[in-house]
Amino acid sequence: MNALEIIEQVRAHNAELVVVDDRLLVRGRSGPLPEDLEQTLREHKAELLVALGVPIDRTVAFVLAELRPHLPKPLRGLSDDRLLVLVNWSIIASFEAAVREMSREHQKTSRP
């Protein structure tokens, strides 16, 4: 599900998403949203912040702040720039590994 689909789901519940001080808020509803939609909002918060117009640098800072507590202690002290490079490198390495695996699987299934 992408940010626009999520925003539409929130609207279907007579609510809207707004950003106040980098916080994602739901407005216009008298009761809580369904738990699965609340979970979706949490999982896609960074994407939603971008879709709602929060500048990219603030969104990246949010993502890195959310990530830091889950890192090994030696990595938690990295500057945002270095941590972002490390995250990007990890994504690229994972993508390359997935492509290699798909290529091996394709070769296995396409042999006569």
C-alpha distances in whole Angstrom, upper triangle without the diagonal:
4,7,8,6,7,10,11,10,13,15,15,17,19,18,17,16,19,20,24,25,22,21,18,19,18,21,23,22,25,23,21,17,16,16,13,11,14,12,9,11,13,11,9,12,13,11,11,15,15,13,16,19,20,22,20,23,23,19,20,23,21,19,22,23,21,21,25,26,25,27,30,33,34,31,30,33,32,31,28,29,30,27,24,26,26,22,22,25,23,20,22,24,21,20,24,24,21,23,26,25,24,27,29,27,28,31,32,31,32,36,38
4,6,5,6,9,10,11,13,14,16,17,19,18,16,14,17,18,21,23,20,19,16,18,17,20,22,22,25,24,21,18,18,18,15,13,15,14,10,11,13,11,8,11,11,8,9,12,12,10,13,15,16,18,17,20,20,16,18,21,19,17,20,22,20,21,24,26,25,26,30,32,33,30,29,32,30,29,26,26,28,25,22,25,25,21,21,24,22,19,21,24,21,20,24,25,22,23,27,26,25,28,30,29,29,32,34,32,34,37,40
4,5,5,6,9,10,11,12,14,16,17,15,13,11,13,14,18,19,16,16,13,15,14,17,19,19,23,22,19,16,17,17,15,12,13,13,10,9,12,11,7,9,9,6,5,9,9,6,9,12,13,15,15,18,17,14,16,19,17,16,19,21,19,20,24,25,24,26,30,32,33,30,29,31,29,28,25,26,27,25,22,25,25,22,21,25,24,21,23,26,24,22,26,27,25,26,30,29,28,31,33,32,32,36,37,36,37,41,44
4,5,5,6,9,10,11,12,15,15,14,12,11,14,15,19,21,18,18,15,16,15,17,18,19,23,22,20,17,18,19,17,13,15,16,12,12,15,14,11,12,13,9,8,11,11,7,10,12,15,17,17,21,20,17,19,22,20,19,23,24,22,24,27,29,28,30,34,36,37,33,32,34,33,32,28,29,31,28,25,28,29,25,24,28,27,24,26,29,27,25,29,30,27,28,32,32,30,33,35,34,34,37,39,37,38,42,45
4,5,5,6,9,10,10,13,15,14,13,12,15,17,21,23,21,20,16,17,15,17,18,18,22,21,19,15,15,17,14,11,14,14,11,11,14,14,11,13,15,11,10,14,14,11,13,16,18,21,20,24,23,19,22,24,22,21,25,26,23,25,28,29,29,31,34,37,38,35,33,36,35,34,30,31,33,30,27,30,30,26,26,29,28,25,27,29,27,25,29,30,27,28,32,31,29,32,35,33,33,36,37,36,37,41,43
4,5,5,6,9,10,11,13,12,10,10,13,15,18,21,18,16,13,13,12,15,16,16,19,18,15,12,13,13,11,8,10,11,8,8,11,11,9,10,12,10,8,12,13,10,12,15,17,19,19,22,21,18,20,22,19,19,22,23,21,22,26,27,26,29,32,34,36,33,31,34,33,32,28,30,31,28,26,29,29,25,25,29,27,24,27,29,27,26,29,30,28,29,33,32,30,33,36,34,34,38,39,37,39,43,45
4,5,5,6,9,10,11,9,7,7,10,13,16,19,17,15,12,12,10,12,13,14,18,17,15,12,14,15,14,10,12,13,11,9,13,13,11,11,13,11,8,11,12,9,9,13,15,18,19,22,20,17,20,22,20,20,23,24,22,24,27,28,28,30,34,36,38,34,33,35,34,33,29,30,32,30,27,30,31,27,27,30,29,26,29,32,29,28,32,33,31,32,35,35,33,36,39,37,38,41,42,41,42,46,48
4,5,5,6,9,10,9,9,10,13,16,20,22,20,19,15,15,13,14,14,14,18,18,16,13,14,16,15,11,14,15,13,12,16,16,14,15,17,14,12,15,16,12,13,16,18,21,22,25,24,21,24,26,23,23,27,27,25,27,31,32,31,34,37,39,41,38,36,38,37,36,32,34,36,33,30,33,34,30,30,33,32,29,31,34,31,30,34,35,32,33,37,36,34,37,40,38,38,41,42,41,42,46,48
4,5,5,7,9,9,9,11,14,17,20,23,21,19,15,14,12,13,14,13,16,15,13,10,10,13,11,8,11,13,10,10,14,15,13,14,17,15,13,16,17,14,15,18,20,23,24,27,25,22,25,27,24,23,27,27,25,27,30,30,30,33,36,38,40,37,35,38,37,36,33,34,36,33,31,34,34,30,30,33,32,29,32,34,31,30,34,34,32,33,37,35,34,37,39,37,38,41,42,40,42,45,48
4,5,5,7,6,6,7,11,14,17,20,18,16,12,11,8,10,10,10,13,12,11,8,10,12,11,8,9,12,10,9,13,14,13,13,16,15,12,14,16,14,13,17,18,22,23,25,23,21,24,25,22,22,26,26,23,26,29,29,29,32,36,37,39,36,34,37,36,35,32,34,36,33,31,34,34,30,31,34,33,30,33,35,32,32,35,36,34,35,39,38,36,40,42,40,40,44,45,43,45,48,51
4,5,5,5,6,8,12,15,18,22,20,18,15,13,10,10,9,10,13,14,13,11,13,15,15,12,13,16,14,13,17,18,16,16,19,17,14,16,18,15,14,17,19,23,24,27,25,23,26,27,25,25,29,29,26,29,32,33,33,35,39,41,43,39,38,40,39,38,34,36,38,35,33,36,37,33,33,37,35,33,35,38,35,34,38,39,36,38,41,40,39,42,44,42,42,46,47,45,47,50,53
4,5,7,9,12,15,19,22,25,24,21,18,16,12,13,11,11,14,14,13,10,12,15,14,11,14,16,15,14,18,19,18,18,21,19,16,19,21,18,17,21,23,26,27,30,28,26,29,30,27,27,31,31,29,31,34,34,34,37,41,42,45,41,40,42,41,41,37,39,41,38,35,38,39,35,35,38,37,34,36,39,36,35,39,39,37,38,41,40,39,42,44,42,42,46,46,44,46,50,52
4,5,9,11,15,18,20,24,23,20,16,14,10,10,9,7,10,10,10,7,9,13,13,10,12,15,14,14,17,19,18,18,21,20,17,19,22,19,18,22,23,27,28,30,28,26,29,30,27,27,31,30,28,30,33,33,33,36,40,41,44,41,39,41,41,40,37,39,41,38,36,39,39,35,36,39,37,35,38,40,37,36,40,41,38,40,43,42,40,44,45,43,44,48,48,46,48,52,54
4,7,11,13,17,19,23,22,20,16,14,10,9,7,6,9,10,11,10,12,16,16,13,14,18,17,16,19,21,20,19,22,21,18,20,22,19,17,21,23,26,28,30,28,26,29,30,27,28,32,31,29,32,35,35,35,38,42,43,45,42,40,42,42,41,38,39,42,39,37,40,40,37,37,41,39,37,39,42,39,39,42,43,40,42,45,44,43,46,48,46,47,50,51,49,51,54,57
4,7,10,13,16,19,18,16,13,10,6,5,5,5,9,10,10,9,12,15,15,12,12,16,15,13,16,19,17,16,19,18,15,16,19,16,14,18,19,23,25,27,24,23,26,27,24,25,28,28,26,29,32,32,32,35,39,40,42,39,37,39,39,37,34,36,38,36,34,37,37,34,34,38,37,34,37,40,37,37,40,41,39,40,44,43,42,45,47,45,46,49,50,49,50,54,56
4,7,10,13,16,16,13,10,8,6,5,6,8,12,13,12,11,14,16,16,13,13,16,15,12,15,17,15,14,17,16,12,13,15,13,11,14,16,19,21,24,21,19,23,24,21,22,26,25,24,27,29,30,31,33,37,38,40,37,35,36,36,35,31,33,35,33,31,34,35,31,32,35,34,32,35,37,35,35,38,39,37,39,42,42,40,43,46,44,45,48,49,48,49,53,55
4,7,10,13,12,10,7,6,5,6,9,11,14,14,13,12,15,16,16,12,12,14,13,10,12,15,13,11,13,13,9,10,12,10,8,11,12,16,18,20,17,16,19,20,17,19,22,22,20,23,26,26,27,30,34,35,36,33,31,33,32,31,27,29,32,29,27,30,31,28,28,32,31,29,32,34,32,32,36,37,35,36,40,39,38,41,44,42,43,46,47,46,48,51,54
4,7,10,9,8,6,5,6,7,10,13,16,17,15,15,18,19,19,16,14,17,16,12,14,16,14,12,13,13,10,9,12,11,7,10,10,14,16,18,15,14,18,19,16,18,21,20,20,23,25,26,27,30,33,34,36,33,30,31,31,29,26,28,31,28,26,30,31,28,28,32,32,29,32,35,33,33,37,38,36,38,41,41,40,43,46,45,45,48,50,49,50,54,57
4,7,6,5,5,6,9,10,14,16,19,19,18,17,20,20,21,17,16,17,16,13,14,16,14,11,11,13,9,7,10,11,7,9,8,11,14,15,12,12,15,15,13,15,18,17,17,20,22,24,25,27,31,31,33,30,27,28,28,26,23,25,27,25,24,27,28,25,26,30,30,28,31,33,32,32,35,37,35,37,40,40,40,43,45,44,45,48,49,49,50,54,57
4,5,5,7,7,10,11,15,17,19,20,19,19,22,22,23,20,18,19,19,15,16,18,17,13,14,16,13,10,13,14,11,12,10,13,16,16,13,13,17,16,14,17,19,18,18,21,23,24,26,28,31,31,33,30,27,28,28,26,23,25,28,26,25,28,29,27,28,32,31,30,33,35,34,34,38,39,38,40,43,43,43,46,48,47,48,51,52,52,54,57,60
4,5,8,10,14,15,18,20,22,23,21,22,24,24,25,22,19,21,21,17,16,19,18,14,14,16,14,11,14,16,13,12,10,12,14,14,10,12,15,13,12,15,17,15,16,19,20,21,24,26,29,28,30,27,24,25,25,23,20,22,25,23,22,26,27,25,26,30,30,29,32,34,33,34,37,38,38,39,42,43,43,45,47,47,48,51,52,52,54,57,60
4,7,9,13,15,19,20,23,23,21,20,23,22,22,20,17,18,18,14,14,16,14,10,10,13,11,8,11,13,11,11,8,10,12,12,8,8,11,10,8,11,14,12,13,16,18,19,21,23,26,26,27,25,22,23,22,20,18,20,23,21,19,23,24,22,23,27,26,25,28,30,30,30,33,35,34,36,39,39,39,42,44,43,44,47,48,48,50,53,56
4,6,10,12,16,17,19,19,17,17,19,19,19,17,14,15,15,12,11,14,13,9,11,13,11,9,12,14,11,12,10,13,14,15,11,11,14,13,10,13,15,13,13,17,18,19,21,23,26,27,28,26,23,24,24,23,20,23,25,23,21,25,26,23,25,28,27,26,29,32,30,31,34,35,34,36,39,39,39,42,44,43,44,48,48,48,50,53,56
4,7,10,14,15,17,17,14,14,16,16,16,14,11,13,12,9,9,12,11,7,10,11,8,7,11,12,9,12,10,14,15,16,13,11,15,15,12,13,17,15,14,18,20,20,22,24,28,28,30,27,25,27,26,25,22,24,27,24,23,26,27,24,25,28,27,26,29,31,30,30,33,34,33,35,38,38,37,40,42,42,43,46,47,46,48,51,54
4,6,10,11,13,13,12,12,15,15,16,13,11,14,13,10,11,14,13,10,13,14,11,11,14,14,11,14,13,17,18,20,16,15,19,18,15,17,20,19,17,21,23,23,25,27,31,31,34,31,28,30,30,29,26,28,30,28,26,30,30,27,29,32,31,29,32,35,33,33,37,37,36,38,41,41,40,43,45,44,45,48,49,49,50,54,57
4,7,8,10,10,9,9,12,13,15,11,10,13,13,10,12,15,14,12,15,16,12,13,16,15,12,16,16,20,21,23,20,18,21,22,18,20,23,22,20,23,26,26,27,30,33,34,36,34,31,33,33,32,29,31,33,31,29,33,33,30,31,34,33,31,34,36,34,34,38,39,37,39,42,41,40,44,46,44,45,49,49,48,50,54,56
4,6,9,10,10,11,14,16,17,14,13,17,16,13,16,19,18,16,18,19,15,15,18,17,14,17,17,21,23,25,22,21,24,24,21,23,26,25,24,27,29,29,30,33,37,38,40,37,34,36,36,35,32,34,36,34,32,36,36,33,34,38,36,34,37,40,38,38,41,42,40,42,45,45,44,47,49,48,48,52,53,52,53,57,59
4,7,9,10,11,15,17,19,16,15,19,18,16,19,22,20,19,22,21,18,18,21,19,17,20,21,24,26,28,26,24,28,28,25,27,30,29,27,31,33,33,34,37,40,41,43,41,38,40,40,39,35,38,40,37,36,39,40,36,37,41,40,37,40,43,41,40,44,45,43,44,48,47,46,49,51,50,50,54,54,53,55,58,61
4,6,7,8,12,14,16,14,13,17,17,15,18,21,20,19,22,22,19,20,23,21,19,22,23,27,28,30,27,26,29,29,26,27,31,29,27,30,33,32,33,36,40,41,43,41,38,40,41,39,36,39,41,38,36,40,40,37,38,41,40,38,41,43,40,40,44,44,42,44,47,46,45,49,50,49,49,53,53,52,54,57,60
4,7,9,12,15,18,16,15,19,20,18,20,23,23,22,25,25,22,23,26,24,22,25,26,30,31,33,30,28,32,32,28,30,33,31,29,32,35,34,35,38,41,42,45,42,40,42,42,42,39,41,43,40,39,43,43,39,41,44,42,40,43,45,43,43,47,47,45,47,50,49,48,51,53,51,52,56,56,55,57,60,62
4,7,9,12,15,13,12,16,17,16,18,21,21,20,24,24,21,23,26,24,22,26,26,30,31,33,30,28,31,31,27,28,31,30,27,30,33,32,32,36,39,40,43,41,38,40,41,40,38,40,42,39,38,41,41,38,39,42,40,38,42,43,41,41,45,45,42,45,48,46,45,49,51,49,50,53,53,52,54,58,60
4,7,8,11,10,9,12,14,13,14,17,18,17,21,21,19,20,23,22,21,24,24,28,29,30,27,25,28,28,24,25,28,26,24,27,29,28,29,32,35,37,39,37,35,37,38,37,35,37,39,35,34,38,37,34,36,39,37,35,38,40,37,37,41,41,39,41,44,43,42,46,47,45,46,50,50,49,51,54,57
4,6,8,6,6,10,11,10,12,15,15,15,19,19,16,18,21,20,19,22,23,26,27,29,26,24,26,27,23,24,27,26,23,26,29,28,28,31,35,36,39,36,34,37,37,37,34,36,37,34,33,36,36,32,33,36,34,32,36,37,34,34,38,38,36,38,41,40,39,42,44,42,43,47,47,45,48,51,53
4,6,5,6,9,10,11,13,14,16,16,20,20,18,20,23,21,21,25,25,28,29,31,28,25,28,28,25,24,28,27,24,26,29,28,27,31,34,36,39,36,34,37,37,37,34,37,38,35,33,36,36,32,33,36,34,32,35,36,33,33,37,37,34,37,40,38,37,41,42,40,41,44,44,43,45,49,51
4,5,5,6,9,10,11,12,14,15,19,19,17,20,23,22,22,25,25,28,28,29,27,24,26,27,23,22,25,24,21,23,26,25,24,28,31,33,35,33,31,34,35,35,32,35,36,32,31,34,33,30,31,34,31,29,33,34,31,31,35,34,32,35,38,36,35,39,40,38,39,43,42,42,44,47,50
4,5,5,6,9,10,10,12,14,17,17,16,19,21,20,21,24,24,27,27,29,26,23,25,26,22,21,24,24,21,22,25,25,24,27,30,32,35,32,31,34,34,34,31,34,34,31,30,32,31,28,29,32,29,27,30,31,28,28,32,31,29,31,34,32,32,35,36,34,36,39,39,38,40,43,46
4,5,5,6,9,10,10,12,15,15,13,16,18,17,17,21,21,24,24,26,24,21,23,24,21,20,23,23,20,22,25,25,24,27,31,33,35,32,31,34,33,33,30,32,33,30,29,31,31,27,28,31,29,27,30,31,28,28,32,32,29,32,35,33,32,36,37,36,37,40,40,39,41,45,47
4,5,5,6,9,10,10,14,15,13,15,18,17,17,20,20,23,23,25,22,19,22,22,18,18,21,20,17,20,23,22,22,25,29,30,33,30,28,31,31,31,28,31,32,28,27,30,30,26,28,30,28,26,30,31,29,29,33,32,30,33,36,34,34,37,39,37,38,42,42,41,43,47,49
4,5,5,6,9,10,13,14,13,15,18,18,18,21,21,23,23,24,22,19,20,21,18,17,20,19,16,17,21,20,19,22,26,28,30,28,26,29,29,29,27,29,30,26,25,28,27,24,25,28,25,23,27,28,25,26,30,29,27,30,33,31,31,34,36,34,35,39,39,38,41,43,46
4,5,5,6,8,11,11,10,13,15,15,16,19,19,21,20,23,21,17,19,20,17,16,19,19,16,18,21,21,20,23,27,29,31,28,26,29,29,29,26,28,29,25,24,27,26,22,23,26,24,22,25,27,24,24,28,27,25,28,31,29,29,32,34,32,33,37,37,36,38,41,44
4,6,5,6,9,9,8,10,13,13,13,16,16,18,18,20,18,15,17,18,15,14,18,17,14,17,20,20,20,23,26,28,30,27,25,28,28,27,24,26,28,24,23,26,26,22,23,26,25,22,26,28,25,25,29,29,27,30,33,32,31,34,36,35,36,39,40,39,41,44,47
4,6,5,9,10,10,11,14,14,15,17,16,19,18,19,17,14,16,16,13,12,15,14,11,14,17,16,16,19,23,25,27,24,22,25,25,25,22,24,25,22,21,24,23,20,22,25,22,21,24,26,24,24,28,28,26,29,32,31,31,34,35,34,36,39,39,39,41,44,47
4,6,8,9,10,12,14,14,16,18,17,19,17,19,17,14,15,16,13,11,14,15,11,13,16,16,15,18,22,24,26,23,21,24,24,24,21,23,24,20,19,22,21,18,19,22,20,18,21,23,20,21,24,24,23,25,28,27,27,30,32,31,32,35,36,35,37,40,43
4,6,5,6,9,10,11,12,14,14,16,15,17,15,12,13,15,12,11,14,15,12,14,17,18,18,20,24,26,27,24,23,25,24,24,21,22,23,20,18,21,21,17,18,21,20,17,20,23,20,20,24,25,23,25,28,27,27,30,32,31,32,35,36,36,37,41,44
4,5,5,6,9,10,10,12,11,14,13,15,12,9,11,13,9,9,13,13,11,13,16,17,17,20,23,25,26,23,21,24,23,22,19,21,22,19,18,21,21,18,19,22,21,19,22,24,22,23,26,27,26,28,31,30,30,33,35,34,35,38,39,39,41,44,47
4,5,5,6,9,10,11,9,11,9,11,10,6,8,10,7,7,10,11,10,12,15,17,17,18,22,24,25,21,20,22,21,19,16,18,19,17,14,18,18,15,16,19,18,16,19,22,20,21,24,25,24,26,29,29,29,32,34,33,34,37,38,38,40,43,46
4,5,5,6,9,10,10,11,10,13,12,8,10,13,11,10,13,15,14,15,18,20,20,21,25,27,28,24,23,25,23,22,19,20,22,19,16,19,20,16,16,20,19,17,19,22,20,20,23,25,23,25,28,28,27,30,33,32,32,36,37,37,38,41,44
4,5,5,6,9,9,12,11,14,13,10,12,14,12,12,16,16,15,17,20,22,22,24,27,29,30,27,25,27,26,25,21,22,24,22,19,22,23,20,20,24,23,20,23,26,24,23,27,28,27,28,32,31,31,33,36,35,36,39,40,39,41,44,47
4,5,5,6,5,8,9,11,9,7,10,12,10,10,14,14,14,16,19,21,21,23,27,28,29,25,24,25,24,22,19,20,23,20,18,21,22,19,20,23,23,21,23,26,25,25,28,30,28,30,33,33,33,35,38,37,38,41,42,42,43,47,50
4,5,5,5,7,7,10,9,7,10,12,11,11,15,16,16,17,20,22,23,24,28,29,29,26,24,26,24,22,18,19,22,20,17,20,21,18,18,22,22,20,22,25,24,23,26,28,27,28,31,32,31,34,36,36,36,39,41,41,42,45,48
4,5,8,10,10,14,13,10,13,16,14,15,18,19,19,20,23,25,26,27,31,32,33,29,28,29,28,26,22,23,25,23,20,23,25,21,21,24,24,22,24,27,26,24,28,30,28,29,32,33,32,34,37,36,36,40,41,40,41,45,48
4,6,9,11,14,12,11,14,16,14,16,19,19,19,21,24,26,26,28,32,33,34,30,29,30,29,26,23,24,27,25,22,25,27,24,23,27,27,25,27,30,29,28,31,33,31,32,36,36,35,38,40,40,40,43,45,44,45,48,51
4,6,9,11,10,10,13,15,14,15,18,19,19,22,24,26,27,28,32,33,33,30,28,29,27,25,21,22,25,24,21,24,26,23,23,26,27,25,26,30,29,28,31,33,32,33,36,37,36,38,41,41,41,44,46,45,46,49,53
4,6,8,7,7,10,11,11,13,15,16,16,19,21,23,24,25,29,29,30,27,25,25,24,21,18,19,22,21,18,21,23,21,21,25,25,23,25,28,28,27,31,32,32,33,36,37,36,38,41,41,41,44,46,46,47,50,53
4,6,6,6,9,10,11,13,15,16,17,19,20,23,24,25,28,29,29,25,24,24,22,19,16,16,20,19,16,19,21,19,19,23,24,22,24,27,27,26,29,32,31,32,35,36,36,38,40,41,41,44,45,45,46,49,53
4,5,5,6,8,10,10,12,14,15,16,18,21,22,22,26,26,26,23,21,22,20,17,13,14,17,16,13,16,18,16,15,19,20,18,20,23,23,23,26,28,27,28,31,32,32,34,37,37,38,40,42,42,43,46,49
4,5,5,6,9,10,11,12,14,15,16,20,21,21,24,24,24,20,19,19,17,14,10,11,14,14,11,14,17,15,15,19,20,19,21,24,24,24,26,29,29,30,32,34,34,36,38,39,39,42,44,44,45,48,51
4,5,5,6,9,10,10,12,14,15,18,20,20,23,24,24,21,18,19,17,15,11,13,16,15,13,16,18,17,17,21,21,20,23,25,25,26,28,30,30,31,34,35,35,37,40,40,41,44,45,45,47,49,53
4,5,5,6,9,10,11,12,14,17,18,19,22,23,23,20,18,19,18,16,12,14,16,14,12,16,17,15,15,19,19,18,20,23,23,23,26,27,27,28,31,32,32,34,37,37,38,40,42,42,43,46,50
4,5,5,6,9,10,10,12,15,16,16,20,20,20,17,15,16,14,13,9,10,13,11,8,12,13,11,12,15,16,15,17,20,20,20,23,25,25,26,29,30,30,32,35,35,36,38,40,41,42,45,48
4,6,5,6,9,10,11,14,15,15,18,19,19,16,14,14,13,11,7,10,12,10,9,13,14,13,14,17,18,17,20,22,22,23,26,27,28,29,32,33,33,35,37,38,39,41,43,44,45,48,51
4,5,5,6,9,10,12,14,15,18,19,20,17,14,16,15,14,10,13,15,13,12,16,16,14,16,19,18,18,21,23,22,23,26,28,27,29,32,32,33,35,37,37,39,41,42,43,45,47,51
4,5,5,6,9,11,12,13,16,17,18,15,13,15,14,13,10,13,14,11,10,13,13,11,13,16,15,14,18,19,19,20,23,24,24,26,28,29,29,32,33,34,35,38,39,39,41,44,47
4,5,5,6,9,10,10,14,14,15,12,10,11,10,10,7,10,11,8,8,11,11,9,12,14,14,14,17,19,19,20,23,24,24,26,28,29,30,32,34,34,36,38,39,40,42,44,48
4,5,5,8,10,11,14,14,15,12,10,11,11,11,9,12,13,10,11,15,14,13,15,18,17,18,21,22,22,23,26,27,27,30,32,32,33,35,37,37,39,41,42,43,45,47,51
4,6,7,8,10,14,14,16,14,11,14,14,14,12,15,16,12,13,16,15,13,16,18,17,17,20,21,20,22,25,25,25,28,30,30,31,34,35,35,37,39,40,41,43,45,49
4,6,6,7,11,12,14,11,9,12,12,13,11,14,13,10,10,14,12,10,13,15,13,14,17,18,17,19,22,22,23,25,27,27,28,31,32,32,34,37,37,38,40,43,46
4,5,5,8,9,11,8,5,9,9,11,10,13,12,9,11,14,12,11,15,16,15,16,19,20,19,22,24,24,25,28,29,29,31,34,34,35,37,39,40,41,43,45,49
4,6,8,8,11,10,7,10,12,14,14,17,16,13,15,17,15,14,18,19,17,19,22,22,21,24,26,26,27,30,31,31,32,35,36,36,38,40,41,42,44,46,50
4,7,9,11,10,8,12,13,16,15,18,16,13,15,17,14,13,16,17,15,16,20,19,18,21,24,23,23,27,28,27,29,32,32,33,35,37,37,38,41,43,46
4,6,8,6,6,10,10,13,13,15,13,10,13,14,11,11,15,15,13,15,18,18,17,20,22,22,23,26,27,26,29,31,31,32,35,36,37,38,41,42,46
4,6,6,7,10,11,14,15,17,15,12,15,16,13,13,17,17,15,17,20,19,19,22,24,23,24,27,28,28,30,32,32,33,36,37,38,39,42,43,47
4,5,5,8,10,13,15,17,15,13,16,17,15,16,19,19,17,20,23,22,22,25,27,26,28,31,31,31,34,36,36,37,40,41,41,43,45,47,50
4,6,6,8,12,14,15,13,11,15,16,13,15,18,17,17,20,22,21,22,25,26,25,27,30,30,31,33,35,35,37,39,40,41,43,45,46,50
4,5,6,9,11,12,10,8,11,12,10,11,14,14,13,16,19,18,19,22,23,23,25,27,28,29,31,33,33,35,37,38,39,41,43,44,48
4,6,9,10,12,11,8,12,14,12,12,16,16,16,18,21,21,21,24,25,25,27,30,30,31,33,35,36,37,39,41,41,43,45,47,50
4,6,9,11,10,9,12,14,13,14,17,18,18,20,22,22,23,26,27,28,30,32,33,33,36,37,38,40,42,43,44,46,48,49,53
4,6,8,6,6,9,10,10,11,14,15,15,18,19,20,21,23,25,25,27,29,30,31,33,35,36,37,39,41,42,44,45,47,51
4,5,5,6,8,10,11,12,14,15,16,18,20,21,22,24,26,27,29,30,32,33,35,36,38,39,40,42,44,45,46,48,52
4,6,5,6,9,10,10,12,14,15,16,18,20,21,22,24,26,27,28,30,31,33,34,36,37,39,40,42,43,45,47,50
4,6,5,6,9,10,11,12,14,15,17,18,20,21,23,24,26,27,29,30,32,33,35,36,37,39,41,42,43,45,49
4,5,5,6,9,10,11,12,14,15,16,18,20,21,22,24,26,27,29,30,31,33,35,36,37,39,41,42,44,47
4,5,5,6,9,10,10,12,14,15,16,18,20,21,23,24,26,27,29,30,32,33,34,36,38,39,40,42,46
4,5,5,6,8,10,11,12,14,15,16,18,20,21,23,24,26,27,29,30,32,33,35,36,38,39,41,45
4,5,5,6,9,10,10,12,14,15,16,18,20,21,22,24,26,27,29,30,31,33,35,36,37,39,43
4,5,5,6,9,10,10,12,14,15,16,18,20,21,22,24,26,27,29,30,31,33,35,36,38,42
4,5,5,6,9,10,11,12,14,15,17,18,20,21,23,24,26,27,28,30,32,33,34,37,40
4,5,5,6,9,10,11,12,14,15,17,18,20,21,22,24,26,27,29,30,32,33,35,39
4,5,5,6,9,10,10,12,14,15,16,18,20,21,23,24,26,27,29,30,31,33,37
4,5,5,6,9,10,11,12,14,15,16,18,20,21,23,24,26,27,29,30,32,36
4,5,5,6,9,10,11,12,14,15,16,18,20,21,22,24,26,27,28,31,34
4,5,5,6,9,10,10,12,14,15,16,18,20,21,22,24,26,27,29,32
4,5,5,6,9,10,11,12,14,15,17,18,20,21,23,25,26,27,31
4,5,5,6,9,10,11,12,14,15,17,18,20,21,23,24,26,30
4,5,5,6,9,10,11,12,14,15,16,18,20,21,22,25,28
4,5,5,6,9,10,10,12,14,15,16,19,20,21,23,27
4,5,5,6,9,10,11,12,14,15,17,19,20,22,25
4,5,5,6,9,10,11,12,14,15,17,18,20,24
4,5,5,6,9,10,10,12,14,15,16,18,22
4,5,5,6,9,10,11,12,14,15,17,21
4,5,5,6,9,10,11,12,14,16,20
4,5,5,6,9,10,11,12,14,18
4,5,5,6,9,10,10,12,16
4,5,5,6,9,10,11,15
4,5,5,6,9,10,14
4,5,5,6,9,12
4,6,5,6,10
4,6,6,9
4,6,8
4,6
4
